[in-house]
Amino acid sequence: MRSTTSNPRSRPMPMLVACAVVALCAGVALAQPAATPPASPATQTAPQTKKAPATELVLRAGVPVQPGDVVEVSDQGVRIADGSRSTWLSWDQVRSVPQAFAAEAQAHMQTADLAWRARTRLARADIAGAEPLFEQLFAKTVGTRGKTSAMVAAGLLRCRLHRQAQVASVEAWLALVASGENPPLFMPLREDRTGAARSILDKPLLDRETLLCPDLPPLWVPGVGLRTIAMRPEPAQAAGATSTDAGFASDRRAVVARTLVELYALSARIAMGENVTLPARPASDAGPEFAGARLVWDIIAVQAGTPEQRSAARVHLQSILDQIDEDEAAFPGWIEAWARTGLARSYLASTNPEEKAQGIAIALGVPALLADDSPFLAGLCLADVGLVRVAQGNLASAKVLRDELRRIAPTHPALAGLEATIAASAEAAMNASAAQPTAPPPGEASPPP
């Protein structure tokens, strides 16, 4: 059972991030194809009637055969129609297309091969081999919407999150949201005897209710890469919109997603030390789809809002923890980890010793109880408390926390900062000690002045 007592209870992202949210910033519905202007009577043509039996489509191993006819090929894959039912297959699932569509598919076959190889390497838990291939594909698909765009963004997001490249993960997350599709399933290959691939592929990438990525909270380790998040992406028109999951999102969800983009930009600016002015918190009666935006707002406001905003955000985050105390199934573990870390950071920044002690207790609950739900925040909380211990002059405690962080997350981006702070403090203490005059041995007179 998960205990929830809480009261005293990288690298820089490329500028492609602007393209990753084009569908969001332009107000385009996440799951609706771009509208096509009606043709004039003089240019209207008969509907496209070309088709070929789906049995002529050669699929990759493990991809189930689809009934019906191939009716369309695009940059997003192959569309199969079976009566009123239409299915899209992303390019990583396709080896070759029927001869009738060979000419249209020719421009995409290199993408198909690269996508298949990237997906296969990820399925073997070969992150080092998969990520460069996903990077190549992402440069082609970012800013577009559909099955292949979703597969590429999801694969790249899994790779970056696995190595805890939080800042770089933001653009892949935004591209996944903008694709208008559900994250695809990546199944481990048979040779995954150690379960390494399963541990990577099983983690949820996108919460459909909130559009948040559970492993990507708006809480950061200061670094130069944050500037790419802090920059407001310019609106642009999505190209090649061929989204096929019409039930995934609506215009209203596009508004939610744009709100998240703005809030994440603010969170990055806060981590960079800038003073920010927060917009109003999304109203409680705005709809359940804004629940994620409200959570993100609370985490930002509790650290950098006005006194009134901080107080309100503390109440909201504490309410989450209180509800979990009543029913541990009230929220998933990742939401508890987000709420705990946000609340802890607020108290740790306080000059009130009692609040600071409360912040330490809340923060240490994350690595103690929720490390599996949020490995990144477990490490971040250890580092945050370690820095507080250094400031309090308790180097011994800080070193214990550093050693635990090394053990559970040796590549965590917060580790280097904690180690440097401890080393600098230890050196300062040694220098101060060396500057003190040495007392004479007992029984010896002090030297004359």
GIGITA-V297262 format. One record per residue. RES is the residue in one letter. OMEGA is omega in degrees with one decimal (NA if undefined). NEAR is the number of other C-alpha atoms within 10 Angstrom. Layout:
res = <RES | RES>
omega = <OMEGA | OMEGA>
near = <NEAR | NEAR>
//
This chain:
res = <M | R | S | T | T | S | N | P | R | S | R | P | M | P | M | L | V | A | C | A | V | V | A | L | C | A | G | V | A | L | A | Q | P | A | A | T | P | P | A | S | P | A | T | Q | T | A | P | Q | T | K | K | A | P | A | T | E | L | V | L | R | A | G | V | P | V | Q | P | G | D | V | V | E | V | S | D | Q | G | V | R | I | A | D | G | S | R | S | T | W | L | S | W | D | Q | V | R | S | V | P | Q | A | F | A | A | E | A | Q | A | H | M | Q | T | A | D | L | A | W | R | A | R | T | R | L | A | R | A | D | I | A | G | A | E | P | L | F | E | Q | L | F | A | K | T | V | G | T | R | G | K | T | S | A | M | V | A | A | G | L | L | R | C | R | L | H | R | Q | A | Q | V | A | S | V | E | A | W | L | A | L | V | A | S | G | E | N | P | P | L | F | M | P | L | R | E | D | R | T | G | A | A | R | S | I | L | D | K | P | L | L | D | R | E | T | L | L | C | P | D | L | P | P | L | W | V | P | G | V | G | L | R | T | I | A | M | R | P | E | P | A | Q | A | A | G | A | T | S | T | D | A | G | F | A | S | D | R | R | A | V | V | A | R | T | L | V | E | L | Y | A | L | S | A | R | I | A | M | G | E | N | V | T | L | P | A | R | P | A | S | D | A | G | P | E | F | A | G | A | R | L | V | W | D | I | I | A | V | Q | A | G | T | P | E | Q | R | S | A | A | R | V | H | L | Q | S | I | L | D | Q | I | D | E | D | E | A | A | F | P | G | W | I | E | A | W | A | R | T | G | L | A | R | S | Y | L | A | S | T | N | P | E | E | K | A | Q | G | I | A | I | A | L | G | V | P | A | L | L | A | D | D | S | P | F | L | A | G | L | C | L | A | D | V | G | L | V | R | V | A | Q | G | N | L | A | S | A | K | V | L | R | D | E | L | R | R | I | A | P | T | H | P | A | L | A | G | L | E | A | T | I | A | A | S | A | E | A | A | M | N | A | S | A | A | Q | P | T | A | P | P | P | G | E | A | S | P | P | P>
omega = <-177.8 | 176.6 | -176.3 | -179.6 | -176.5 | 178.3 | -133.8 | 163.1 | NA | -171.3 | -178.6 | 175.1 | 176.0 | -178.3 | 177.0 | 179.8 | 177.8 | 177.9 | -175.8 | -177.6 | -175.8 | -179.5 | -179.0 | -174.4 | 180.0 | -179.9 | -179.8 | 177.2 | -174.5 | -174.4 | -179.7 | 177.5 | 178.0 | -178.4 | 178.7 | 179.5 | 179.7 | 178.8 | 176.0 | -179.9 | -176.3 | -175.9 | -179.5 | 178.8 | 179.1 | 179.8 | 177.5 | -176.9 | -178.0 | 176.3 | 179.0 | -179.9 | 179.5 | 178.0 | 177.0 | 179.1 | 178.9 | -174.9 | 176.8 | -179.2 | 177.5 | 179.1 | -177.7 | 178.0 | -179.3 | 175.4 | 175.2 | -176.4 | 170.0 | -176.8 | -176.7 | 173.3 | 179.1 | 177.8 | -178.6 | 177.6 | -174.6 | 178.4 | 178.7 | 179.0 | 177.1 | -173.2 | 179.3 | -178.2 | -179.5 | -177.8 | 175.1 | 171.7 | 178.4 | -171.5 | 178.7 | -179.0 | -170.8 | 175.1 | 177.4 | -176.3 | 175.7 | -177.1 | -177.8 | -178.3 | -175.4 | -177.4 | -179.9 | -175.5 | -173.5 | -177.2 | -174.6 | -174.4 | 175.1 | 175.4 | -179.7 | -179.3 | -179.4 | -179.7 | 178.5 | -179.5 | 178.3 | -179.5 | -179.0 | 179.1 | 176.9 | 179.5 | 176.1 | -177.1 | 177.1 | -177.1 | -178.5 | 178.5 | -176.3 | -171.7 | 178.4 | 178.2 | 176.6 | 177.1 | 178.5 | -179.7 | -177.2 | 178.2 | 179.0 | -169.9 | -176.8 | -178.2 | 176.8 | -173.2 | 178.8 | -172.7 | -178.3 | 176.7 | 179.3 | 180.0 | -178.7 | -179.8 | 180.0 | 178.8 | 179.4 | 179.2 | 178.6 | -179.9 | -176.5 | 178.1 | -178.6 | 178.3 | 175.5 | 172.9 | -170.7 | -176.7 | -179.4 | -178.4 | -174.9 | -177.3 | 178.2 | 176.2 | -180.0 | 178.2 | 177.0 | 177.4 | -177.2 | -180.0 | 179.5 | -175.6 | 169.7 | 173.4 | -179.8 | 176.4 | 173.4 | -177.0 | 176.5 | 175.0 | -175.9 | -176.5 | 178.4 | -175.3 | -177.7 | -177.1 | -177.9 | 179.9 | -179.4 | -179.6 | 178.4 | -170.2 | -176.7 | -175.2 | 179.4 | -179.0 | -172.1 | 173.6 | -172.4 | -179.7 | -174.4 | -173.0 | 178.9 | 171.4 | -175.3 | -179.0 | -175.6 | 178.7 | 179.1 | -178.5 | -165.2 | 165.8 | -177.0 | 179.6 | -175.5 | -178.4 | -178.1 | -177.6 | -179.1 | 174.0 | -175.9 | 179.4 | 179.1 | 178.7 | -179.9 | 176.0 | 177.1 | -178.7 | 179.3 | 177.7 | 175.2 | -178.1 | -179.6 | -177.6 | -175.0 | 179.5 | -172.0 | -179.4 | -172.5 | -172.2 | -178.7 | 176.5 | -179.1 | 177.8 | 175.2 | 176.5 | 177.2 | -177.5 | 178.0 | 176.1 | 178.9 | 178.0 | -178.9 | -178.4 | 178.1 | 176.0 | 178.1 | -179.4 | 178.0 | 179.3 | 176.8 | 179.7 | 177.9 | 177.6 | -179.9 | 171.2 | -177.0 | 173.3 | -176.4 | 170.5 | 177.8 | 176.9 | 176.1 | -173.9 | -179.9 | -179.4 | 179.6 | 179.0 | -178.3 | -178.9 | 177.3 | -178.7 | 178.5 | 178.6 | 177.7 | 178.1 | 179.1 | 178.6 | -179.4 | -178.9 | 177.8 | -175.4 | -177.4 | 178.7 | -168.9 | 179.8 | 172.0 | 177.5 | 179.3 | 179.1 | 178.3 | -179.1 | 179.8 | -179.1 | 176.5 | 179.5 | -178.3 | -178.5 | 177.2 | 178.6 | 177.2 | -179.6 | 177.9 | 178.4 | 177.7 | 174.8 | 179.2 | -177.5 | -174.3 | 176.9 | -177.1 | 179.3 | 174.3 | -176.3 | -177.0 | 178.0 | 175.4 | 179.4 | 177.8 | -177.1 | 179.8 | -175.9 | 177.6 | 180.0 | -179.8 | -179.0 | 177.3 | -179.2 | 179.7 | 179.8 | -177.5 | 174.0 | 178.5 | -177.3 | -179.7 | 177.8 | 178.9 | 177.7 | 176.9 | 177.8 | 178.2 | -179.2 | -179.6 | -178.0 | -176.7 | 174.2 | -178.8 | 177.1 | -177.6 | -171.2 | -166.8 | -177.4 | 178.4 | -179.2 | -178.3 | -179.6 | -178.8 | -178.5 | 175.2 | 177.9 | -179.0 | 179.8 | 175.6 | 179.8 | -179.9 | -179.9 | 176.8 | 179.1 | 177.0 | 179.7 | 176.3 | -179.6 | 178.7 | 180.0 | -178.6 | -176.9 | -178.9 | 178.4 | 179.9 | -179.8 | 175.5 | 178.9 | 176.4 | -179.4 | 178.1 | 177.4 | 176.0 | -176.6 | -173.3 | -176.4 | -175.2 | 178.5 | -177.0 | -176.6 | 179.4 | -174.2 | -176.6 | 179.8 | 178.4 | 179.7 | -179.2 | -179.7 | 178.1 | -179.5 | -179.6 | 179.7 | 178.5 | 178.7 | 178.9 | 179.1 | 178.7 | 179.7 | 179.3 | 179.2 | -179.6 | -178.6 | -179.6 | 177.6 | -177.9 | 179.3 | 179.4 | 177.2 | 179.1 | 177.9 | 177.7 | 179.3 | 175.8 | 178.5 | 179.8 | 179.4 | NA>
near = <5 | 11 | 12 | 22 | 14 | 20 | 12 | 12 | 10 | 16 | 12 | 15 | 19 | 12 | 13 | 17 | 24 | 22 | 25 | 30 | 32 | 27 | 32 | 31 | 25 | 16 | 19 | 23 | 21 | 30 | 27 | 21 | 19 | 18 | 8 | 6 | 6 | 8 | 9 | 8 | 7 | 6 | 7 | 9 | 9 | 5 | 6 | 8 | 7 | 11 | 16 | 18 | 16 | 21 | 15 | 14 | 20 | 15 | 19 | 15 | 9 | 9 | 12 | 9 | 12 | 18 | 15 | 19 | 20 | 27 | 20 | 19 | 20 | 18 | 25 | 28 | 25 | 24 | 19 | 24 | 19 | 14 | 9 | 5 | 9 | 14 | 16 | 23 | 19 | 24 | 29 | 26 | 22 | 21 | 15 | 19 | 23 | 17 | 12 | 15 | 18 | 13 | 12 | 15 | 21 | 12 | 12 | 16 | 20 | 12 | 21 | 24 | 16 | 18 | 26 | 20 | 17 | 26 | 25 | 19 | 20 | 27 | 24 | 23 | 22 | 16 | 21 | 12 | 16 | 23 | 21 | 14 | 20 | 25 | 17 | 15 | 22 | 23 | 12 | 14 | 26 | 28 | 27 | 29 | 33 | 30 | 28 | 32 | 30 | 30 | 29 | 32 | 30 | 25 | 31 | 30 | 26 | 24 | 25 | 20 | 20 | 17 | 16 | 20 | 20 | 26 | 28 | 23 | 25 | 25 | 26 | 29 | 26 | 29 | 32 | 33 | 32 | 34 | 36 | 32 | 24 | 22 | 21 | 16 | 12 | 18 | 16 | 23 | 16 | 8 | 10 | 13 | 11 | 8 | 13 | 14 | 22 | 18 | 12 | 20 | 22 | 12 | 12 | 13 | 23 | 19 | 13 | 14 | 14 | 20 | 23 | 20 | 20 | 20 | 23 | 23 | 25 | 23 | 23 | 20 | 20 | 18 | 15 | 13 | 19 | 25 | 18 | 23 | 25 | 20 | 16 | 16 | 20 | 12 | 15 | 18 | 18 | 23 | 16 | 16 | 24 | 23 | 26 | 22 | 18 | 14 | 12 | 17 | 21 | 16 | 15 | 14 | 23 | 23 | 20 | 20 | 28 | 20 | 22 | 24 | 21 | 19 | 21 | 23 | 20 | 26 | 27 | 26 | 20 | 20 | 20 | 18 | 10 | 12 | 12 | 13 | 11 | 17 | 13 | 9 | 16 | 17 | 11 | 10 | 7 | 9 | 10 | 12 | 17 | 24 | 18 | 22 | 26 | 23 | 24 | 24 | 26 | 26 | 29 | 26 | 26 | 26 | 25 | 22 | 21 | 14 | 12 | 11 | 20 | 20 | 14 | 17 | 26 | 22 | 14 | 19 | 22 | 18 | 13 | 17 | 25 | 18 | 14 | 20 | 16 | 10 | 11 | 17 | 11 | 15 | 13 | 12 | 21 | 22 | 20 | 23 | 29 | 24 | 25 | 29 | 27 | 30 | 29 | 30 | 22 | 22 | 24 | 25 | 13 | 14 | 9 | 11 | 11 | 13 | 17 | 20 | 17 | 19 | 29 | 23 | 20 | 27 | 29 | 22 | 23 | 31 | 23 | 12 | 17 | 21 | 18 | 13 | 20 | 23 | 19 | 27 | 27 | 26 | 28 | 25 | 28 | 27 | 27 | 23 | 26 | 27 | 23 | 18 | 19 | 20 | 14 | 10 | 14 | 13 | 20 | 13 | 15 | 26 | 18 | 13 | 23 | 24 | 16 | 16 | 24 | 16 | 11 | 14 | 19 | 15 | 15 | 22 | 22 | 22 | 20 | 15 | 14 | 23 | 19 | 11 | 16 | 22 | 14 | 13 | 16 | 15 | 12 | 12 | 14 | 11 | 11 | 10 | 11 | 10 | 9 | 8 | 7 | 8 | 9 | 10 | 8 | 7 | 6 | 8 | 9 | 10 | 6 | 4 | 3>
//
